[in-house]
């Protein structure tokens, strides 16, 4: 499902115009990004948490030049689903379509 599909589905289920749903969705995304860039985690009860994870400094390799490079410690955004969300997916997703399962591997 893409963002346009999500907007259409929400608009159909709520009766709210697509333009208003799109504005609300974009505002939500912007607020999550702004909060994470300030170092604040975002918790949505029953859905999950948008958190900042720290990646430690490590040594990588530049393959073309065959030299070791240092990758400094940095922070990345991550999503941690709520337990109830994980359980719903486990119970309802029985067989993953082949085209989706092949992308994961």
C-alpha positions in Angstrom: 0.0 0.0 0.0 1.3 3.4 -1.0 0.6 6.8 0.6 -2.0 7.6 -2.1 -3.8 4.3 -1.4 -3.7 5.0 2.3 -5.2 8.5 1.8 -7.9 7.0 -0.4 -8.8 4.3 2.2 -8.9 6.7 5.1 -11.0 9.2 3.1 -13.5 6.4 2.1 -13.8 5.1 5.7 -14.1 8.5 7.4 -15.9 10.6 4.7 -13.3 13.3 5.1 -12.1 14.8 1.8 -8.8 13.3 0.4 -7.1 16.7 0.5 -7.8 17.0 4.3 -6.6 13.5 4.9 -3.4 14.1 2.9 -2.7 17.3 4.9 -3.3 15.4 8.2 -1.0 12.6 7.1 1.7 14.9 5.9 1.5 16.9 9.2 1.9 13.6 11.2 4.9 12.6 9.2 6.5 16.1 9.6 5.9 16.1 13.3 7.4 12.7 13.8 10.5 13.8 11.8 10.8 17.0 13.7 10.5 15.3 17.0 13.1 12.7 16.1 15.6 15.4 14.9 15.2 17.1 18.3 16.0 13.8 20.0 12.5 13.2 21.2 10.9 9.7 20.7 7.3 9.5 19.5 5.0 6.9 21.2 1.7 5.9 19.6 -0.1 3.6 22.1 -1.3 0.4 20.5 0.7 1.1 17.3 4.4 1.5 18.1 7.2 3.9 18.8 9.4 6.0 16.6 12.8 6.1 18.3 16.3 7.2 17.8 18.9 4.4 17.8 22.6 5.0 18.3 25.0 3.2 16.0 28.4 2.6 17.5 31.7 3.6 15.7 33.0 0.8 13.5 35.5 0.0 10.9 34.2 -0.5 7.4 35.9 -1.3 4.1 36.0 0.7 0.9 35.8 -2.2 -1.6 37.1 -0.4 -4.7 40.2 1.0 -3.0 40.6 -1.9 -0.6 41.2 0.3 2.4 39.7 0.3 5.9 37.6 3.4 6.8 36.2 4.5 10.1 32.5 5.0 10.3 31.8 7.4 13.2 29.0 6.8 15.7 25.7 8.1 14.4 22.0 8.1 15.1 19.3 6.6 12.9 15.5 6.6 13.2 13.8 3.3 13.9 10.3 2.0 14.5 9.4 -0.5 17.2 5.9 -1.9 16.8 3.7 -2.3 19.9 3.2 -5.8 21.3 -0.5 -5.8 20.3 0.4 -4.8 16.8 2.9 -7.6 16.5 0.4 -10.1 17.8 -2.3 -9.0 15.3 0.1 -9.5 12.4 1.2 -12.9 13.7 -2.4 -14.0 14.0 -3.8 -12.6 10.8 -1.0 -13.0 8.3 -1.0 -16.8 7.5 0.7 -17.0 4.1 2.7 -14.1 2.7 2.3 -13.7 -1.1 5.3 -15.0 -3.0 6.2 -11.6 -4.5 6.5 -10.1 -1.0 8.4 -13.0 0.6 11.0 -13.0 -2.2 11.7 -9.3 -1.6 12.6 -10.0 2.0 15.4 -12.4 1.1 
